Amino acid sequence: MTDQPDFWAVIPAGGIGRRMGADRPKQYLKLLDRTVLEHSVLPFCEHPLIKGIVVVVADGDEFWPALAPARHSRVVTAPGGRERCHSVLNGLNRLAGLAADSDWVLVHDAARPCVTLADIDCLIDEIGDHSTGGILALPVRDTVKQVGQGHEIELTLVRERLWRALTPQMFRLGMLQEALTAAMADNLLVTDEAQALEHRGHRPLIVPGGVHNIKVSLPEDLALAEHYLRITI
């Protein structure tokens, strides 16, 4: 018997990705010799500390069963929800019978195919025994403007305190379940897990990530992701 927490991963992959204008969800587009989703899932399958992975897929998903990770011994699935936060909560609920509330869960975007084993190591190492958990993030380097109607500038924000949230984001299973449930009860559709914890008064830790860990949202992002994959794999 050990008091050391286990590490798990949840990867929400039930989105449609309308901005890509493709014939299939963006996570199933080809990127080098694999799909975007395969690139996103496989580092977690290969990481020695990750005990299991929940991939959250839409009902009737015809693409997922054909992928190699769908047959991996540590991968299970959960049904997608209306929004990303609902899908993540479904994934956490799928873990409820497998993991302890005190176990760590790393939530990673299906559309971030350039995540590396080193990224996962960095997050786990830096979070350590932090009371809340934390996220990979990048400092904002550009001047950031807040705009109003007509795209007129209202305010220049202080960029020294601004960071771009990346994934994975790592929190305790029980704490994250509670935070997401509370956010939904308050009609708050959080866009990442950290926001749900912030809503409960917690202060997640920022762990500096890498510029390679991009999110594929637009067609031109595929070429950039291919570039980063070629130099990191």
Buried (B, 14 or more C-beta within 10 A) or exposed (E): EEEEBBBBBBBBBBBEBEEBEBEBBBBBBEBBEBBBBBBBBBBBBEBEEBBBBBBBBBEEBEBBEEBEBBEBEBBBBBBBBEBBBBBBBBBBBBBEEBBEEEBBBBBBBBBBBBBBBEBBEBBBEBBEEBEBBBBBBBEBEEEEEEEEEEEEEEEEEEEEEBBBBBBBBBBBBBBBBBBBBBBBEEEBEBEBBBBBBBBBEBEBBBBEBBEBBBBBEEEEBBEBBEEBBEEBE
